[in-house]
Amino acid sequence: MNSRFKFLIVTGSSALLILMLLGSIIGSSSAAEDAYRHFAVYSEVLSKIKSDYVEEPDIKNVTLGALTGLLESLDPYASYLNADQYKQYLQSKQDRKAGVGLILSRRMGYVGVVDAVPGSPAAKAGIATGDVLETINRVATRDMPLAYAELLLLGDAGSSLELSVLHVRRGAEAHKITLIRAPLRHPPVTSRIERPEIGYLQVQSLEAGKVKDVASQAADLQRQGAKKLVLDLRDNAGGSPEDGIALANLFVEKGLISYLEGQKVTRQNFEAVPDKATVKLPLVVITNRGTAGGAEIAAAALLDNKRAEVVGERTYGDAAMRKALGLDDGGAVILSIAKYYSPSGKAIQDVGVTPSVLQAEPEPPSDLEDEDAPARPAVPSAKPEEDALLKKAIEVLIEGPPKVAGR
């Protein structure tokens, strides 16, 4: 079966399956009947393909592609796992395997990079937000379940992993990268006095314990004379939503921080606890396209509560409660069953967080010209005077946000 024909089948299959799902969600008898009518058409089309196409297609693969397309159209973090894959998935929850520091989602039918954890093997190799993994250990990621792709990244410390990476934003061709798996170490919270009376906090992960470190170092900055703060959340995609809520609560004394809601999950509001708001200084937050998860929840809360201006790029969009739903054949579907919302009512997974002061982060130069070229090492952190977003954040902190015409 040629690729175009398969694409048409998968696309059509996905559309029909979506109609079925919508019919089930709506719940009305007429909608359900309409969905089953479309399913009958889908079954008949597959039957005709199987009996009359020039060669007998692999219906199993076509159906798998349809399921993958359906899930990706609903949720870029969803996965369908067969029975064997689901067993491996459950086992991975118990094992503590090494990895390469990549956080993934589905993108353009392939596996895309949400972020490479700073300091990880992937980050050192120059893999960044927006890149696409075409193969993992020579296995194509097209139609590969996201959760299974995440499993393939794991292994024994010191073992090698071969990736074919497409740097979409840099316009380079796909090239091979070999990484060595290592235990993942999340970067520490760092702080410094950036300018007289201006403190700088860099938080590249919200894994366990990091929020306490932020509180401690913010207090240290105040003792050193800081009267205003910059909170840098760029490339922060690690940590739980709860950690993001806790981070926001350090700066927000009262009001709604976020809420969680789903079709079968009753709305749960997360309100600021006054006693936990220990940092009162004026604040500006920096984000980029690699800001995701709990860090997005914090940025949205600080922006909507008018506690801080946000400078930089729109965040990635990943804040949800996910669950593995078992199937009769022993497999499972991993779905977002509820989403976290900003105080203003926007689903963060759907729209990310748009800064109040938009400014693109400069692209690092790339010298990759062919697919066999070695990966370019990650660009070291820019010096403060070379960091355009930090410079803009300090400007906003001192002078306020730029005036907008018509306001």
MOUR-V649150 format. One record per pair of residues at least 4 apart in sequence whose ideal C-beta (glycine too) atoms are under 8 Angstrom apart, sorted by the first residue. I is the first residue (numbers start at 1). J is the second residue. Records with the same first field share a line. If there is no record, write none. Layout:
I = J ; J
//
This chain:
1 = 5 ; 6 ; 9 ; 53 ; 55 ; 57 ; 58 ; 62
2 = 6
3 = 7
4 = 8
5 = 9
6 = 10 ; 57 ; 62 ; 65
7 = 11
8 = 12
9 = 13 ; 49 ; 57 ; 62 ; 65 ; 66
10 = 14 ; 62 ; 65 ; 66 ; 69
11 = 15 ; 69
12 = 16 ; 42 ; 45
13 = 17 ; 42 ; 62 ; 63 ; 65 ; 66 ; 69 ; 70
14 = 18 ; 66 ; 69 ; 70 ; 73
15 = 19
16 = 20 ; 38 ; 39 ; 41 ; 42
17 = 21 ; 42 ; 66 ; 67 ; 70
18 = 22 ; 70 ; 73 ; 74
19 = 23 ; 34 ; 35 ; 38
20 = 24 ; 35 ; 36 ; 38 ; 39
21 = 25 ; 35 ; 70 ; 74
22 = 26 ; 31 ; 35
23 = 31 ; 32 ; 34 ; 35 ; 36
24 = 32 ; 35
25 = 263
26 = 31 ; 32
27 = 31 ; 32
28 = 32
29 = 33
30 = 34
31 = 35
32 = 36
33 = 37
34 = 38
35 = 39
36 = 40
37 = 41
38 = 42
39 = 43
40 = 44
41 = 45
42 = 46
43 = 47
44 = 48
45 = 49
46 = 50 ; 59 ; 62 ; 63
47 = 51
48 = 52 ; 53
49 = 53 ; 57 ; 59 ; 62
50 = 56 ; 57 ; 59
53 = 57
57 = 61 ; 62
58 = 62
59 = 63
60 = 64
61 = 65 ; 143
62 = 66
63 = 67
64 = 68 ; 80 ; 143
65 = 69 ; 143
66 = 70
67 = 71 ; 80
68 = 72 ; 80 ; 109 ; 143 ; 144 ; 145
69 = 73 ; 109
70 = 74
71 = 75 ; 78 ; 79 ; 80 ; 106 ; 333 ; 335
72 = 76 ; 78 ; 106 ; 109
74 = 78 ; 335
75 = 320 ; 335 ; 336 ; 349
76 = 105 ; 106 ; 107 ; 112 ; 146
77 = 105 ; 106 ; 146 ; 318 ; 320 ; 322 ; 334 ; 336 ; 349
78 = 106 ; 146 ; 333 ; 334 ; 335 ; 336
79 = 145 ; 146 ; 147 ; 148 ; 333 ; 334
80 = 145 ; 331 ; 332 ; 333 ; 334
81 = 85 ; 86 ; 89 ; 145 ; 147 ; 148 ; 331 ; 332 ; 333 ; 334
82 = 86 ; 329 ; 330 ; 331
83 = 87 ; 329 ; 330 ; 331
84 = 88
85 = 89 ; 145 ; 147 ; 148 ; 151 ; 331
86 = 90 ; 324 ; 326 ; 330 ; 331 ; 332
87 = 91 ; 330
88 = 92 ; 148 ; 151
89 = 93 ; 147 ; 148 ; 151 ; 324 ; 332
90 = 94
91 = 95
92 = 97 ; 151 ; 154
95 = 154
97 = 154 ; 155 ; 156 ; 181
98 = 154 ; 155 ; 156 ; 157 ; 158 ; 159 ; 181 ; 182 ; 183 ; 184
99 = 120 ; 153 ; 154 ; 155 ; 181 ; 182 ; 184
100 = 120 ; 121 ; 122 ; 153 ; 161 ; 179 ; 181 ; 182
101 = 116 ; 117 ; 119 ; 120 ; 121 ; 122 ; 123 ; 184
102 = 113 ; 115 ; 116 ; 117 ; 120 ; 122 ; 127 ; 133 ; 153
103 = 113 ; 114 ; 115 ; 116 ; 117 ; 237 ; 238 ; 292
104 = 111 ; 112 ; 113 ; 114 ; 133 ; 146 ; 149 ; 150 ; 153
105 = 111 ; 112 ; 114 ; 146 ; 318
106 = 110 ; 111 ; 112 ; 146
107 = 111 ; 112 ; 132
108 = 112 ; 132
109 = 142 ; 143
110 = 132 ; 133 ; 134 ; 141 ; 142
111 = 132 ; 133 ; 136 ; 141 ; 144 ; 146 ; 149
112 = 130 ; 131 ; 132 ; 133
113 = 122 ; 127 ; 128 ; 129 ; 130 ; 131 ; 132 ; 133
114 = 129 ; 237 ; 290 ; 292 ; 316 ; 318
115 = 128 ; 129 ; 235 ; 236 ; 237 ; 290 ; 292 ; 316
116 = 120 ; 122 ; 123 ; 127 ; 128 ; 129 ; 235 ; 290
117 = 122 ; 123 ; 184 ; 186 ; 187 ; 204 ; 205 ; 237 ; 238
118 = 123 ; 187 ; 204 ; 205 ; 235
119 = 123 ; 124 ; 185 ; 187
120 = 124 ; 182 ; 184
121 = 125 ; 179 ; 180 ; 181 ; 182
122 = 127 ; 179
123 = 127 ; 128 ; 378
124 = 377 ; 378
125 = 177 ; 179 ; 375 ; 377 ; 378
126 = 167 ; 364 ; 366 ; 375 ; 376 ; 377 ; 378
127 = 131 ; 163 ; 165 ; 177 ; 375
128 = 167 ; 169 ; 290 ; 364 ; 378
129 = 235 ; 288 ; 289 ; 290 ; 316
130 = 168 ; 169 ; 289
131 = 165 ; 166 ; 167 ; 168 ; 169
132 = 165 ; 166 ; 168
133 = 141 ; 149 ; 163 ; 164 ; 165 ; 166
134 = 140 ; 141 ; 164 ; 165 ; 166 ; 174
135 = 139 ; 140 ; 141 ; 162 ; 163 ; 164
136 = 141 ; 144 ; 149 ; 152 ; 153 ; 161 ; 162 ; 163
137 = 152 ; 161 ; 162
138 = 162 ; 164
139 = 144 ; 152
140 = 144
141 = 149
144 = 148 ; 149
145 = 149
146 = 150 ; 334
147 = 151 ; 334
148 = 152
149 = 153
150 = 154
152 = 161
153 = 161 ; 181
154 = 181
155 = 159 ; 161 ; 181
156 = 181
157 = 181 ; 182 ; 183
158 = 180 ; 181 ; 182
159 = 180 ; 181
160 = 178 ; 179 ; 180 ; 181
161 = 178 ; 179 ; 180 ; 181
162 = 176 ; 177 ; 178 ; 179
163 = 176 ; 177 ; 178 ; 179
164 = 174 ; 175 ; 176 ; 177 ; 371
165 = 174 ; 175 ; 176 ; 177 ; 375
166 = 172 ; 173 ; 174
167 = 171 ; 172 ; 366 ; 368
169 = 363
170 = 363 ; 366 ; 368
172 = 366 ; 368 ; 369
173 = 368 ; 370 ; 371
174 = 371
175 = 368 ; 370 ; 371 ; 372 ; 373 ; 375
176 = 371 ; 372
177 = 375
186 = 204 ; 205 ; 207 ; 210 ; 238
187 = 204 ; 205
188 = 213
189 = 201 ; 202 ; 203 ; 210 ; 213 ; 214 ; 217
190 = 201 ; 202 ; 217
191 = 199 ; 200 ; 201 ; 202 ; 217 ; 218 ; 220 ; 221
192 = 199 ; 200
193 = 198 ; 199 ; 200 ; 221 ; 224 ; 225 ; 226
194 = 198 ; 199 ; 200 ; 230 ; 384 ; 390 ; 394
195 = 394
196 = 225
197 = 225 ; 226 ; 227 ; 228
198 = 226 ; 227 ; 228 ; 229 ; 230 ; 394 ; 397 ; 398
199 = 218 ; 221 ; 222 ; 224 ; 226 ; 228 ; 229 ; 230 ; 281
200 = 229 ; 230 ; 232 ; 390
201 = 214 ; 217 ; 218 ; 221 ; 229 ; 230 ; 231 ; 232
202 = 232
203 = 210 ; 214 ; 231 ; 232 ; 233 ; 236 ; 247 ; 295
204 = 234 ; 235 ; 236 ; 238
205 = 210 ; 236 ; 238 ; 239
206 = 210 ; 211 ; 236 ; 238 ; 239 ; 240 ; 243 ; 244 ; 247 ; 293 ; 294 ; 295
207 = 238 ; 239 ; 243
208 = 239 ; 243
209 = 213
210 = 214 ; 239 ; 243
211 = 215 ; 243 ; 246 ; 247 ; 250
212 = 216
213 = 217
214 = 218 ; 247 ; 250
215 = 219 ; 250 ; 278 ; 279
216 = 220
217 = 221
218 = 222 ; 229 ; 250 ; 278 ; 279 ; 281
219 = 223 ; 278 ; 279
220 = 224
221 = 226 ; 229
222 = 226 ; 281
226 = 281
227 = 281 ; 282
228 = 281 ; 282 ; 283 ; 284 ; 397 ; 398
229 = 279 ; 281 ; 282 ; 283 ; 284
230 = 283 ; 284 ; 285 ; 286 ; 390 ; 393 ; 394 ; 397
231 = 251 ; 283 ; 284 ; 285 ; 286 ; 302 ; 308
232 = 285 ; 286 ; 390 ; 393
233 = 285 ; 286 ; 287 ; 291 ; 295 ; 298 ; 299
234 = 286 ; 287 ; 288 ; 290 ; 291 ; 312 ; 361 ; 389
235 = 288 ; 290 ; 291
236 = 290 ; 291 ; 292 ; 293 ; 294 ; 295
237 = 290 ; 291 ; 292 ; 293 ; 295 ; 316 ; 318
238 = 293
239 = 243 ; 244 ; 293 ; 294 ; 295
240 = 244 ; 293 ; 294
241 = 245 ; 258 ; 260 ; 293 ; 294 ; 297 ; 319 ; 321 ; 340
242 = 246 ; 294
243 = 247 ; 294
244 = 248 ; 258 ; 293 ; 294 ; 295 ; 296 ; 297 ; 298 ; 319
245 = 249 ; 257 ; 258 ; 270 ; 294 ; 297 ; 298 ; 301
246 = 250 ; 276
247 = 251 ; 294 ; 295 ; 298
248 = 252 ; 257 ; 258 ; 272 ; 297 ; 298 ; 301 ; 302
249 = 257 ; 272 ; 273 ; 276 ; 277
250 = 276 ; 277 ; 278 ; 279
251 = 277 ; 279 ; 283 ; 302 ; 307 ; 308
252 = 257 ; 272 ; 277 ; 301 ; 302 ; 305 ; 307
253 = 272 ; 274 ; 277 ; 280
254 = 271 ; 272 ; 274 ; 277
255 = 271 ; 272 ; 305 ; 343
256 = 269 ; 270 ; 271 ; 272 ; 301 ; 305 ; 343
257 = 270 ; 271 ; 272 ; 297 ; 301 ; 305 ; 343
258 = 270 ; 297 ; 300 ; 301 ; 340 ; 341 ; 342 ; 343
259 = 267 ; 268 ; 269 ; 270 ; 340 ; 341 ; 343
260 = 265 ; 267 ; 268 ; 270 ; 321 ; 338 ; 339 ; 340 ; 341
261 = 265 ; 266 ; 267 ; 268 ; 338 ; 339 ; 341
262 = 321 ; 336 ; 337 ; 338 ; 339
263 = 337
264 = 337
265 = 321 ; 337 ; 338
272 = 276 ; 277 ; 305
273 = 277
279 = 283
282 = 397
283 = 302 ; 307 ; 308 ; 397
284 = 308 ; 309 ; 310 ; 311 ; 393 ; 394 ; 396 ; 397
285 = 298 ; 299 ; 302 ; 303 ; 308 ; 309 ; 310 ; 311 ; 393
286 = 310 ; 311 ; 312 ; 389 ; 390 ; 393
287 = 291 ; 295 ; 296 ; 299 ; 310 ; 311 ; 312 ; 313 ; 314 ; 315 ; 353 ; 355
288 = 312 ; 313 ; 315 ; 361 ; 389
289 = 313 ; 314 ; 315 ; 316 ; 361
290 = 316
291 = 295 ; 296 ; 299 ; 312 ; 315 ; 316 ; 353
292 = 296 ; 315 ; 316 ; 317 ; 318 ; 319
293 = 297 ; 318 ; 319
294 = 298 ; 319
295 = 299 ; 315
296 = 300 ; 315 ; 316 ; 317 ; 318 ; 319 ; 348 ; 352 ; 353
297 = 301 ; 319 ; 340 ; 342 ; 348
298 = 302
299 = 303 ; 310 ; 315 ; 353
300 = 304 ; 342 ; 343 ; 346 ; 348 ; 353
301 = 305 ; 307 ; 342 ; 343
302 = 307 ; 308 ; 310
303 = 307 ; 308 ; 309 ; 310 ; 342 ; 353 ; 355 ; 356
304 = 342 ; 343 ; 344
305 = 343
309 = 355 ; 356 ; 357 ; 396 ; 397 ; 401
310 = 353 ; 355 ; 356 ; 357
311 = 355 ; 356 ; 357 ; 359 ; 389 ; 392 ; 393 ; 396
312 = 355 ; 357 ; 358 ; 359 ; 361 ; 389 ; 392 ; 393
313 = 355 ; 358 ; 359 ; 360 ; 361
314 = 352 ; 353 ; 354 ; 355 ; 358
315 = 348 ; 352 ; 353
316 = 352
317 = 348 ; 349 ; 350 ; 351 ; 352
318 = 348 ; 349
319 = 339 ; 340 ; 348 ; 349
320 = 336 ; 337 ; 338 ; 339 ; 340 ; 349
321 = 336 ; 337 ; 338 ; 339 ; 340
322 = 334 ; 335 ; 336 ; 337
323 = 334 ; 335 ; 337
324 = 332 ; 333 ; 334
325 = 332 ; 333 ; 334 ; 335
326 = 330 ; 331 ; 332
327 = 331 ; 332 ; 333
336 = 349
339 = 347 ; 348 ; 349 ; 350
340 = 347 ; 348 ; 349
341 = 345 ; 346 ; 347 ; 348
342 = 346 ; 348 ; 353
346 = 350 ; 351
347 = 351
348 = 352 ; 353
354 = 358
355 = 359
356 = 401
357 = 392 ; 396 ; 401 ; 402
359 = 388 ; 389 ; 392
361 = 388 ; 389
362 = 388
364 = 378 ; 379
365 = 379
366 = 376
367 = 373 ; 376
368 = 373 ; 375 ; 376
369 = 373
381 = 387
382 = 386 ; 387
383 = 387
384 = 390 ; 391
385 = 391
387 = 391
388 = 392
389 = 393
390 = 394
391 = 395
392 = 396
393 = 397
394 = 398
395 = 399
396 = 400 ; 401 ; 402
403 = 407
//
